Amino acid sequence: MKFYRSIKFKTLAGTLLLITILCAAFIRIIPDYSTSRGFAVVSIFGYNKYQQGYCLKENRILPREELYKRAIGQYLDYDLKLDQMIDDYRAYTYGSSWRSSYEIAYYELEGINLSNWFEIIKGYYNGNKTIENIFMDILKAKKTDPKKYLKINLNDMSAGFDRPIMFFDQDFFLKLDMDFILSDGRFANNYFLGYFLDEEDVRKYYEHKDPAYLHNVKFDNCGNIDYDLKKIYMDTREARGG
């Protein structure tokens, strides 16, 4: 009896060892940020295609401009969703006085472009007005989808918008034509243009920056970004704004 049990055990162990060896030889893991795990298990053939740049779900290599547009577009959507979730939590938990004074959204203005925005802001700004007052109350900004104005510049590896975009949560940020610094498989936020704008702020915005020293966002070959919305929300909802 012991002999047969020993044979069974050795057979099972051998089978498991064979399966392990085959898995190690023919199965690989690749990034897939569309899943909660952040990865996908694929065959060695799928792995080799991914290494060549293929989006396996679409069986094609996305043009670089399309790839960056997908990734940054997803980031813009997630960042907006995050701030809306935090605003709702803050209002529910601490009362309506904690809610953002304006609707959290991206905004645009008619008649303001990349050539004249700074002079227009300077013309309205004084010690009694904030940037929010100028854009939201005086110039009557309207909600927009920033993705329709998103432009990718592969020559200097940057991305931005072909018109000024305002993002308002508990803070205010102006987004221009060099809002993101691009590198292979990732991008980074540029210097933020916020409340008190002057020539020095604009100079810093347009200076070349090394993405290694900025907050980098990774993306996979299909343009899905490494952005755990739920985790970031739980980690930051008490600290953001207020």
C-alpha positions in Angstrom: 0.0 0.0 0.0 2.8 2.4 0.9 4.5 1.5 -2.4 1.4 2.5 -4.4 1.0 5.7 -2.4 4.6 6.6 -3.1 4.1 6.0 -6.8 1.0 8.2 -6.8 2.8 11.0 -4.9 5.8 10.8 -7.3 3.5 10.9 -10.3 1.5 13.9 -8.9 4.7 15.7 -8.0 6.2 15.0 -11.5 3.0 16.2 -13.2 3.1 19.4 -11.1 6.7 19.9 -11.9 6.1 19.4 -15.6 3.2 21.9 -15.6 5.5 24.4 -13.7 8.2 24.0 -16.3 5.8 24.4 -19.2 4.3 27.5 -17.6 7.7 29.0 -17.1 8.6 28.2 -20.7 5.4 29.3 -22.5 3.6 31.8 -20.2 4.5 35.4 -19.5 3.1 38.5 -17.7 2.6 41.8 -19.4 1.2 45.2 -18.2 -2.6 45.6 -18.6 -3.8 48.6 -16.7 -7.4 48.0 -17.8 -7.7 45.3 -15.2 -7.7 45.7 -11.4 -4.6 43.5 -11.2 -2.6 45.7 -13.6 -1.3 42.8 -15.6 -2.3 40.0 -18.0 -1.0 36.5 -18.4 -0.2 35.7 -22.0 1.6 33.1 -24.1 5.2 33.5 -25.1 4.0 34.4 -28.5 1.7 37.2 -27.1 4.6 38.4 -24.9 6.9 38.7 -27.9 4.2 40.7 -29.8 3.7 42.9 -26.8 7.5 43.6 -26.7 7.3 44.7 -30.3 4.7 47.3 -29.3 1.4 45.5 -30.1 -1.8 46.2 -28.3 -2.8 42.6 -28.0 -6.6 43.3 -27.6 -6.6 45.1 -30.9 -3.9 43.1 -32.6 -2.1 46.2 -33.8 0.6 48.7 -32.9 -1.0 52.0 -32.1 0.5 55.1 -33.7 2.4 57.0 -31.1 0.1 60.1 -31.3 -3.0 57.9 -30.8 -1.3 56.1 -27.9 -0.4 59.3 -26.0 -3.9 60.7 -26.7 -5.6 57.7 -25.3 -3.4 57.7 -22.2 -3.6 61.4 -21.4 -7.3 61.4 -22.2 -7.9 58.7 -19.7 -5.8 60.6 -17.2 -7.9 63.7 -17.6 -11.1 61.7 -17.1 -9.8 59.9 -14.0 -8.4 63.1 -12.4 -11.8 64.8 -12.9 -13.6 61.8 -11.4 -11.2 61.7 -8.5 -11.9 65.3 -7.5 -15.6 64.9 -7.9 -15.6 61.8 -5.6 -13.5 63.7 -3.0 -15.8 66.7 -3.2 -18.9 64.5 -2.7 -17.3 62.8 0.2 -16.2 66.0 1.9 -19.7 67.5 1.5 -21.4 64.4 2.9 -18.9 63.9 5.8 -18.3 67.5 6.9 -21.3 69.4 5.6 -22.3 71.4 2.5 -19.9 74.3 3.4 -17.1 72.0 2.4 -18.4 71.6 -1.2 -16.5 73.3 -4.0 -17.7 76.8 -4.7 -17.9 76.0 -8.4 -18.8 72.8 -10.2 -15.7 70.6 -10.5 -15.0 70.4 -14.2 -12.9 71.5 -17.1 -13.8 74.9 -18.6 -13.0 77.0 -21.6 -13.6 80.6 -22.7 -14.7 82.1 -26.0 -12.3 84.6 -27.4 -9.3 83.6 -25.4 -6.4 81.8 -27.0 -2.8 80.9 -26.5 -1.7 84.3 -27.7 -3.8 86.6 -25.6 -4.7 84.7 -22.4 -2.0 86.3 -20.3 -2.8 89.9 -21.2 -6.5 89.3 -20.7 -6.0 87.9 -17.2 -3.6 90.8 -16.3 -6.2 93.2 -17.5 -8.8 91.9 -15.1 -6.7 90.9 -12.2 -6.3 93.1 -9.1 -6.0 92.5 -5.4 -9.8 92.1 -5.0 -10.3 89.4 -7.7 -9.1 85.9 -7.8 -8.5 83.9 -11.0 -11.7 82.0 -10.3 -13.7 85.3 -10.1 -12.2 86.4 -13.4 -12.9 83.3 -15.3 -16.1 82.0 -13.7 -17.9 85.2 -12.8 -16.7 87.9 -15.2 -15.7 86.0 -18.3 -18.4 83.3 -17.9 -16.4 80.2 -18.5 -18.3 77.2 -19.8 -17.8 73.5 -19.2 -15.9 71.6 -21.9 -14.3 68.3 -22.7 -10.5 69.0 -22.9 -9.8 65.9 -24.9 -11.2 67.5 -28.1 -8.4 70.2 -27.8 -5.6 67.8 -26.9 -2.5 68.0 -29.1 0.5 65.8 -29.1 3.9 67.2 -30.2 6.3 64.3 -30.9 9.0 66.7 -32.0 9.7 68.1 -28.6 7.9 65.2 -26.7 5.2 67.3 -25.1 1.4 67.5 -25.1 -1.1 70.1 -24.3 -4.1 72.0 -25.6 -4.7 74.2 -28.6 -6.5 76.7 -26.4 -6.4 77.6 -22.7 -8.3 75.1 -20.5 -9.3 75.8 -16.9 -9.6 73.0 -14.4 -11.4 73.9 -11.2 -11.7 71.8 -8.1 -10.9 73.3 -4.7 -8.0 74.9 -6.5 -7.7 76.4 -9.9 -5.3 75.3 -12.7 -4.7 76.8 -16.1 -3.8 74.2 -18.7 -1.9 75.3 -21.9 0.0 73.8 -24.8 2.8 72.1 -22.8 0.9 70.5 -19.9 2.6 67.1 -20.2 6.1 65.9 -20.8 6.3 62.7 -22.8 8.7 59.8 -22.6 8.5 56.1 -23.7 5.6 54.3 -22.0 4.8 57.2 -19.7 4.1 60.9 -19.3 4.5 63.5 -16.6 2.6 66.6 -15.5 4.3 69.8 -16.2 4.7 72.8 -13.8 1.2 73.8 -12.6 -0.1 77.3 -13.5 -2.3 78.3 -10.6 -3.6 81.3 -8.7 -1.0 84.0 -9.0 0.3 84.2 -12.5 3.2 86.3 -13.6 6.0 86.2 -16.2 8.1 83.9 -13.9 5.3 81.3 -13.7 5.0 81.3 -17.5 8.7 81.0 -17.9 8.8 77.9 -15.6 5.9 76.4 -17.5 7.8 76.5 -20.8 11.2 75.5 -19.5 12.4 72.1 -20.6 12.0 69.6 -17.7 13.3 66.1 -17.2 10.4 63.7 -16.7 12.5 61.7 -14.3 12.1 64.4 -11.8 8.3 64.8 -12.3 5.4 62.6 -11.3 5.2 60.0 -14.0 2.1 58.1 -15.2 2.8 54.7 -16.9 0.6 53.3 -19.6 0.5 50.0 -21.5 0.5 49.4 -25.3 -3.3 50.0 -25.5 -3.1 53.4 -23.8 -4.5 52.3 -20.4 -2.9 54.1 -17.5 -1.6 52.9 -14.2 -4.1 54.8 -12.1 -5.8 53.1 -9.2 -8.7 55.4 -8.8 -10.1 53.7 -5.7 -6.8 53.6 -3.8 -5.9 57.2 -4.6 -9.4 58.3 -3.5 -9.1 56.4 -0.2 -5.6 57.7 0.4 -6.3 61.4 -0.4 -9.9 62.2 0.3 -9.2 63.6 3.8 -6.2 65.6 2.7 -7.2 67.2 -0.6 -8.7 70.6 -0.5 -10.9 71.9 2.4 
